Amino acid sequence: MTMRLLAVLLVLPILVQAESLRSLVKTGNEAYRAGEFDEALNAYRQAQAEAPQDALGKFNEGTALYRKDEHDSAAEAFRAAALDAKAAGDSQLEAKSLFNLGNALLKGAETSQKYEPQASVDKLTQGAAAYRQALGRDPKLTAAAENLQIARSRLSELLKQQAQQSPEQSKGSNDLQDQVQEQLEKQQELSEDNRESQQNPSDGEQQQQAERQKDLQQRSEELADEANQTPQSQEAQEHLKQAAEEQQKAAQQLSQGDLQQAEDSQQQAENHLSQALQQLQQQGEQQSQEQQSQSQPPPTEGQQQGQAQPLQALELTPEDILDQERVARQRRQQLQGQQQRPVEKDW
């Protein structure tokens, strides 16, 4: 059964700081409920002008943009709302803003998947991070946990599809891609275990996760060394090195019981692993195109003659045209004389 993204949390509160501000938000809410999203957006933005640091105003703007299918702009609004809510110490609004940020990013990934697959990978990765952060602020937000699984599933599927689109890559490149893909999935699994353990922390479980994280760190270092053997994989190698560094941080943080910081480091490691995998796939596609170009036979002589050639520009003066006409007339007269036909009068 296909997993569906859960609905956006639409919380449209009435602000009470000033009468004009309250009136603007009320107007925006009424327009929003009536489906007049342009009018709602205009009212919300006017309210923001009166309270620039208010996270609720940015949150409301994001909901209207989302309903207008302007998902990239909505994501920026929700990201700003989350930052302002964090600064104000409002963890509930921060969690809801992060949840909506994840939804906007996933919807944006759907739009760009066909024409900008790399952008879709980035948005899915960021969306998964937003859901995880939302859960960190509000562990009871179960919708974020469900959407996190959807984001990870879609990211894994997209990366596999991209790998399958380059079947003519070299065996070594394919092997490295498969290993990085497996490494990414293991890191995601460990990150999920860490998130779940935050609700019921256990010293023994934390130490086990720290050991697993060290193993993944060592594996990322091995993959970086393997990528170093191919000059074209330099960018992938750098991402693998950075993933190993973040995994080392996460292992230390898990050992110290700092699960939230470890989760952030794990997310950074996932990002670098995704980037490394994307670089390897792009390298494989380039190699495939070069192989196809080299395998095409040169055109035969007949094919070369049949090819259209660009026309040369003619620059003729009036005198040139008259000369050509005289030559053509003389040639016609000669032909007519050979055929013993009477010469036509030209007066």
C-alpha positions in Angstrom: 0.0 0.0 0.0 1.4 3.4 -0.9 2.3 5.6 2.0 0.8 9.0 2.0 2.1 12.2 3.5 0.1 13.3 6.5 -1.7 16.6 6.4 -0.1 19.8 7.3 -0.7 21.1 10.8 -2.8 24.2 10.3 -2.7 26.3 13.4 -3.9 29.8 12.8 -4.0 31.6 16.1 -5.5 35.0 16.9 -2.8 37.3 18.0 -3.6 39.8 20.8 -0.7 42.3 20.9 -2.6 45.1 19.2 -6.1 45.7 17.8 -4.8 46.3 14.2 -2.7 43.2 14.3 -5.5 41.2 15.7 -7.8 42.5 13.0 -5.3 41.5 10.2 -4.9 38.0 11.5 -8.6 37.6 11.8 -9.0 38.8 8.2 -6.3 36.3 7.1 -8.0 33.4 9.0 -11.4 34.1 7.4 -9.9 34.3 3.9 -7.9 31.2 4.5 -11.0 29.2 5.6 -12.8 30.5 2.5 -10.0 29.3 0.3 -8.9 32.8 -0.6 -5.3 32.1 -0.1 -3.9 35.2 -1.9 -6.0 37.4 0.3 -5.0 35.5 3.4 -1.4 35.7 2.5 -1.6 39.5 2.0 -3.2 39.9 5.5 -0.6 37.7 7.2 2.2 39.6 5.6 0.7 42.9 6.8 0.5 41.4 10.3 4.2 40.4 10.1 5.1 44.0 9.2 3.7 45.0 12.6 5.3 42.1 14.5 8.5 41.1 12.5 9.8 38.8 15.2 6.6 36.9 15.8 6.9 33.2 14.8 3.1 32.8 14.4 3.0 35.3 11.6 5.6 33.4 9.6 3.9 30.1 10.4 0.6 31.5 9.0 2.4 32.8 5.9 3.8 29.3 5.3 0.4 27.6 5.5 -1.1 30.0 2.9 1.9 29.5 0.6 1.6 25.8 1.0 -2.0 25.9 -0.1 -1.0 27.9 -3.1 1.4 25.1 -4.0 4.4 27.4 -3.6 6.3 24.8 -1.6 9.8 26.3 -1.8 8.5 29.6 -0.4 6.4 27.9 2.2 9.5 25.9 3.3 11.4 29.2 3.8 8.5 30.6 5.9 8.3 27.5 8.1 12.1 27.5 8.5 12.0 31.1 9.7 9.1 30.4 12.0 11.0 27.5 13.6 14.0 29.8 14.3 11.9 32.5 15.8 9.9 30.0 17.9 13.2 28.5 19.1 14.5 32.0 20.1 11.2 32.6 22.0 11.4 29.3 23.8 8.2 28.0 22.3 9.1 24.3 21.7 5.5 23.4 20.6 5.4 26.0 17.8 8.9 25.1 16.9 8.0 21.4 16.5 4.9 22.3 14.4 6.9 24.6 12.2 9.6 21.9 11.6 6.9 19.4 10.8 5.3 21.7 8.2 8.8 22.4 6.9 9.3 18.7 6.3 6.0 18.5 4.5 6.8 21.5 2.3 10.2 20.0 1.4 8.7 16.6 0.5 6.1 18.2 -1.7 8.8 20.3 -3.4 10.8 17.1 -4.0 7.9 15.6 -5.8 7.7 18.6 -8.1 11.5 18.6 -8.9 12.0 14.9 -9.1 11.6 14.6 -12.9 13.7 17.6 -14.0 16.0 18.1 -11.0 16.8 14.8 -9.3 19.6 16.3 -7.3 17.3 18.9 -5.9 14.8 16.2 -5.0 17.5 14.3 -3.1 18.5 17.4 -1.2 14.9 18.2 -0.3 14.2 14.7 0.9 17.3 14.7 3.0 16.4 18.1 4.5 12.8 17.0 5.0 13.9 13.9 7.0 16.1 16.1 9.1 13.1 18.5 9.8 10.9 15.6 10.9 13.6 14.3 13.2 14.1 17.8 14.7 10.3 18.1 15.2 10.3 14.8 17.1 13.2 16.1 19.2 11.2 19.1 20.2 7.9 17.2 20.7 8.3 13.3 21.0 4.5 13.0 21.0 4.2 14.3 17.5 3.7 10.9 16.0 2.8 12.3 12.6 6.4 13.4 12.2 7.6 9.9 13.0 5.4 8.5 10.2 6.4 11.1 7.7 10.1 10.5 8.6 9.7 6.9 7.4 8.0 8.1 4.2 10.9 10.6 3.6 13.5 7.9 4.1 11.7 5.5 1.9 11.3 8.0 -0.9 14.9 9.0 -0.7 16.1 5.4 -0.8 13.8 4.7 -3.8 15.0 7.8 -5.7 18.7 7.0 -5.2 18.1 3.4 -6.4 16.3 4.6 -9.5 19.1 6.9 -10.3 21.6 4.1 -10.0 19.5 1.9 -12.3 19.5 4.5 -15.0 23.2 4.0 -15.5 23.5 0.3 -16.2 26.6 0.6 -18.3 28.8 1.9 -15.5 32.0 0.1 -14.6 31.7 -2.7 -12.1 34.0 -1.0 -9.6 31.9 2.1 -9.6 28.7 0.1 -9.2 30.2 -1.8 -6.3 31.2 1.4 -4.5 27.7 2.9 -5.1 26.1 -0.2 -3.6 28.4 0.0 -0.6 27.7 3.7 0.0 24.0 3.0 -0.3 24.2 0.3 2.3 26.2 2.6 4.6 23.6 5.3 4.3 20.8 2.9 5.2 22.7 1.6 8.2 23.3 5.1 9.4 19.6 6.0 9.0 18.7 2.9 11.0 21.1 3.8 13.8 19.8 7.4 13.8 16.3 6.1 14.2 17.3 3.9 17.1 18.9 6.9 18.8 15.8 8.9 18.4 13.6 6.2 19.9 16.0 5.7 22.8 15.7 9.4 23.8 12.2 8.7 25.0 13.5 6.0 27.4 17.3 6.4 27.8 19.4 3.5 28.9 23.1 3.6 29.6 23.7 0.1 28.2 21.8 0.9 25.0 23.7 4.2 24.5 27.0 2.4 24.7 25.8 -0.2 22.2 24.8 2.5 19.8 28.2 4.3 20.4 30.0 1.1 19.4 27.8 0.7 16.3 28.5 4.3 15.4 32.3 3.7 15.6 31.9 0.7 13.3 30.1 2.9 10.8 32.8 5.5 11.1 35.5 3.0 10.3 33.5 1.8 7.3 33.1 5.3 6.0 36.8 5.8 6.2 37.4 2.6 4.3 34.9 3.7 1.6 36.8 7.1 1.4 40.1 5.2 0.8 38.4 3.1 -1.9 37.0 6.2 -3.6 40.5 7.7 -3.5 41.7 5.0 -5.9 39.5 6.6 -8.7 40.6 10.2 -9.6 37.0 11.0 -10.7 35.6 10.1 -7.3 37.4 13.0 -5.5 34.2 14.8 -4.5 32.6 11.6 -3.3 35.7 10.9 -1.3 35.5 14.3 0.5 31.9 13.7 1.5 32.8 10.2 2.8 35.6 11.8 4.9 33.2 14.4 6.3 30.6 11.7 7.0 33.3 9.8 9.0 34.1 12.9 11.0 30.5 13.5 11.9 30.1 9.8 12.8 33.1 10.1 15.1 31.4 13.1 16.8 28.2 11.1 17.2 30.0 8.1 18.7 31.6 10.4 21.3 28.3 12.1 22.1 26.5 8.8 22.4 29.2 7.6 24.9 28.6 10.8 26.9 24.8 10.5 26.9 24.3 13.6 24.8 21.7 12.0 22.5 20.3 15.2 21.0 23.7 16.4 19.9 24.5 12.9 18.6 21.3 13.0 16.5 22.4 16.2 14.9 25.8 14.8 14.1 24.2 11.6 12.7 22.0 13.8 10.5 25.0 15.6 9.1 26.6 12.2 8.4 23.5 11.1 6.5 23.7 14.3 4.4 27.3 13.7 3.4 26.7 10.0 2.6 23.8 11.1 0.4 26.0 13.6 -1.4 28.7 11.0 -1.9 26.2 8.6 -3.4 24.9 11.3 -5.7 28.4 12.2 -6.9 29.2 8.6 -7.7 25.9 8.3 -9.7 26.7 11.4 -11.7 30.2 10.1 -12.4 28.7 6.8 -13.6 26.3 8.7 -15.9 29.2 10.7 -17.4 31.2 7.5 -18.0 28.2 5.9 -19.7 27.8 8.8 -22.0 31.5 8.8 -22.9 31.4 5.1 -23.6 28.4 5.5 -25.9 30.1 8.3 -27.8 33.3 6.2 -28.3 31.3 3.2 -29.4 29.6 4.9 -32.3 31.3 4.0 -35.7 32.6 6.8 -37.9 30.3 7.8 -40.8 31.0 6.2 -44.2 31.8 8.2 -47.3 28.3 7.9 -48.6 26.9 9.1 -45.3 29.3 12.0 -45.3 28.1 13.1 -48.8 24.5 12.8 -47.7 25.0 15.1 -44.8 23.6 18.6 -45.1 26.4 21.3 -45.3 26.0 24.9 -44.3 25.3 27.2 -47.1 27.9 29.9 -47.9 26.7 33.5 -47.9 26.6 35.1 -51.3 27.7 38.7 -51.7 26.9 39.8 -55.3 27.1 43.3 -56.7 24.7 44.4 -59.5 27.6 44.1 -62.0 28.1 40.5 -61.0 24.4 39.7 -61.6 24.5 41.3 -65.1 27.7 39.3 -66.0 26.0 36.1 -64.9 22.9 36.9 -67.0 25.1 37.5 -70.1 26.9 34.2 -69.6 23.6 32.4 -69.2 22.2 34.0 -72.4 25.2 33.0 -74.4 24.9 29.4 -73.1 21.2 29.2 -74.1 22.0 30.5 -77.6 24.7 27.8 -78.0 22.3 25.1 -77.0 19.6 26.3 -79.3 22.1 26.3 -82.2 23.1 22.8 -81.6 19.5 21.7 -81.7 18.9 23.5 -85.0 16.2 25.5 -83.6 15.5 29.1 -84.7 17.0 31.8 -82.6 14.3 33.7 -80.7 14.4 37.5 -81.1 15.2 39.3 -77.9 13.6 42.6 -78.8 
